[in-house]
Amino acid sequence: MRKSFSLFLAGGLAAASLTMPGQAGAAATTTTVTRTAGITVAPYSNFKITAKWSKTTKRGGKIMYYLRAKNLGPHYADLYYIGGQLPKGVKPTLRWGGPKGTKCDWEGQWFWCWGPLALEKGETDWLNFQLTLKSSTKGTATARIGVLSFDVDQGMENMSEEELKRLGVEHHYDLKTVKTKIVSPPRNPGRSWTPPPPVKDYNPPASHEESNKKKDT
């Protein structure tokens, strides 16, 4: 069962409190996180999240994210979404790329993608996406990226997301907090000031453009 759930998110799931253990290493370009705490029911599928992202960018610049999610089992993942919570202060369009058949939905700060097939134990899903900051955005752009997965039993494959929510189906977040420093030039930049390297446009032939349905970021 792999389908859009934007109405499910609008119903309050993604807005719920995400109690995640503290993670170190935000300054690293590449990081890996596995879910180790905060879970009261053992998930059907554990995910190993590996992320790579732009550590610095200029005001009004771009941020690139490379996200990988490996299913460590013990079961295949039939209902899961890859993406996460994007920074505030971004323009309402972004570009993304993923495996063939991937679809995405962006509403508010939440950007989630899903493929047509289940993810077997040992397999890896991936998502690349690039967003653009508004020129007024300063400081640090903070995102939480990874996977949202549901524990779906046999016989529940054709149930709607609303029915799953009503039945209290367990869901689990595997998210990593990643931060990008937004560099602003000084008022009187001298020869000693060096701007951050520009982030190249992400526009491969198979990429797609997604618009934010709420445009409130």
C-alpha positions in Angstrom: 0.0 0.0 0.0 1.9 3.0 -1.3 0.0 6.2 -1.8 -0.3 9.9 -0.9 -1.4 10.8 2.6 -1.5 14.6 2.5 -4.9 14.6 4.2 -3.5 12.3 6.8 -0.8 14.8 7.5 -3.3 17.7 7.6 -5.2 15.7 10.2 -2.4 16.3 12.7 0.0 13.4 12.4 3.0 15.3 11.2 2.2 18.2 13.6 2.5 15.9 16.6 5.4 16.1 18.9 8.4 14.2 17.6 10.4 13.1 20.6 13.7 12.1 19.2 17.0 11.4 21.1 19.7 14.1 20.8 22.1 13.6 17.9 25.7 14.7 17.7 27.7 15.4 14.6 25.6 18.1 12.9 28.8 19.8 11.7 29.8 16.7 9.6 29.0 16.6 5.9 27.8 13.0 6.1 26.0 11.4 9.1 24.2 8.2 9.9 21.5 7.7 12.5 19.6 4.7 13.7 16.5 4.8 16.0 17.7 3.8 19.4 15.4 5.4 21.9 11.9 6.8 22.5 10.1 3.7 21.1 7.7 1.8 23.3 6.6 -0.7 20.6 9.3 -2.5 18.5 8.9 -1.3 14.9 8.2 -3.7 12.1 11.1 -2.1 10.2 14.2 -0.3 11.6 15.8 2.2 9.2 19.5 3.3 9.0 19.4 6.9 7.8 22.4 8.4 6.0 22.4 12.1 5.0 24.6 14.5 3.2 23.8 18.2 2.8 25.2 21.7 2.2 26.9 22.9 5.4 27.0 26.6 4.3 25.1 28.7 1.8 24.6 32.4 1.2 21.4 34.5 1.8 18.9 33.6 -0.9 21.1 30.6 -1.8 20.3 26.9 -2.3 20.6 23.9 0.0 21.1 20.4 -1.4 20.2 17.3 0.5 21.1 13.7 -0.3 19.1 11.2 1.8 19.5 7.4 2.0 17.3 5.0 4.1 18.2 1.3 4.5 15.7 -1.1 5.9 17.4 -3.1 8.6 14.3 -5.3 9.2 13.2 -7.5 10.7 10.4 -7.1 8.2 9.8 -5.4 4.9 8.5 -1.9 4.9 5.1 -1.7 3.2 4.0 1.8 4.2 6.8 4.4 4.7 7.7 7.8 3.5 11.1 9.4 3.0 11.7 13.2 3.4 11.0 15.2 6.5 10.6 18.6 8.0 12.2 21.4 5.9 13.7 24.7 7.2 11.6 27.8 7.6 12.1 30.7 5.3 12.3 28.9 1.9 10.8 29.6 -1.4 7.6 27.5 -2.3 9.2 25.4 -5.0 12.0 22.8 -4.9 13.5 20.2 -7.1 13.8 16.5 -6.3 15.0 13.2 -7.7 14.3 9.6 -6.6 13.8 6.1 -7.9 11.5 5.5 -10.8 7.9 5.7 -9.8 8.5 8.0 -6.8 5.9 10.6 -6.0 6.1 13.5 -3.5 3.8 15.9 -1.5 4.9 19.1 0.1 2.6 20.8 2.6 3.8 23.5 5.1 7.2 22.4 6.3 6.6 18.7 5.6 8.0 17.2 2.4 7.3 13.4 2.0 7.9 11.1 -0.9 6.9 7.5 -1.5 7.6 4.8 -4.1 5.3 2.2 -5.7 6.8 -0.9 -4.0 7.6 -2.1 -0.5 11.2 -1.9 0.7 12.6 -5.4 1.5 14.9 -6.0 4.4 18.5 -5.0 3.3 17.3 -2.7 0.5 17.9 1.1 0.4 15.6 3.9 -0.8 17.0 7.3 -1.7 15.9 10.9 -2.2 17.8 14.0 -3.4 16.2 17.4 -3.2 17.3 21.1 -3.4 15.5 24.1 -2.0 16.1 27.8 -2.2 16.1 30.2 0.7 14.2 33.5 0.8 16.6 36.4 0.7 15.3 37.5 4.1 16.2 34.3 5.8 19.2 34.6 8.2 21.1 32.5 10.7 20.8 28.8 10.4 18.5 26.7 8.2 17.5 23.6 10.2 15.9 20.5 8.7 14.9 17.1 10.1 15.1 14.5 7.4 14.6 10.7 7.3 11.7 8.3 7.3 8.2 8.0 8.7 7.0 4.4 8.8 3.8 2.6 9.8 3.4 -0.9 11.2 0.8 -2.4 8.8 -0.4 -5.9 9.4 -1.5 -8.3 6.7 -5.1 -7.7 5.7 -4.7 -3.9 6.2 -3.1 -3.2 2.8 -6.3 -1.6 1.3 -7.3 0.5 4.3 -7.3 4.3 4.0 -4.9 6.5 6.0 -7.9 7.8 7.9 -8.8 4.3 9.0 -5.3 3.6 10.0 -5.3 6.7 12.1 -8.6 5.9 13.7 -7.3 2.4 14.6 -4.2 3.8 16.2 -1.7 2.0 13.9 1.8 2.5 15.3 4.0 4.9 13.4 7.7 5.7 13.9 10.0 8.6 12.9 13.6 8.1 12.1 14.8 11.7 11.6 18.2 13.4 11.7 18.6 17.1 12.5 20.8 18.8 9.9 21.8 22.4 9.9 23.1 24.8 7.3 24.8 28.1 8.2 23.5 31.0 6.2 26.4 33.4 5.5 25.8 37.1 5.0 28.5 39.4 3.7 29.7 42.1 6.1 28.6 45.7 5.6 32.0 46.6 4.3 33.5 43.4 3.0 37.3 43.7 2.6 39.7 41.5 0.7 39.9 39.1 3.5 36.2 38.1 3.3 35.5 35.0 1.2 31.8 34.1 0.4 30.7 30.5 0.7 31.1 28.4 -2.4 27.8 28.4 -4.5 25.6 25.3 -4.4 25.2 24.1 -7.9 21.7 23.8 -9.4 20.2 20.4 -9.1 18.5 19.7 -12.4 19.3 16.2 -13.8 17.0 15.0 -16.6 14.9 12.8 -14.3 14.4 15.5 -11.6 11.0 17.0 -10.7 9.6 20.2 -9.3 7.3 20.3 -6.3 5.3 23.3 -5.0 4.3 23.8 -1.4 0.5 23.6 -1.1 0.4 25.9 1.9 3.2 28.4 1.0 3.7 29.3 4.6 7.3 28.4 5.2 
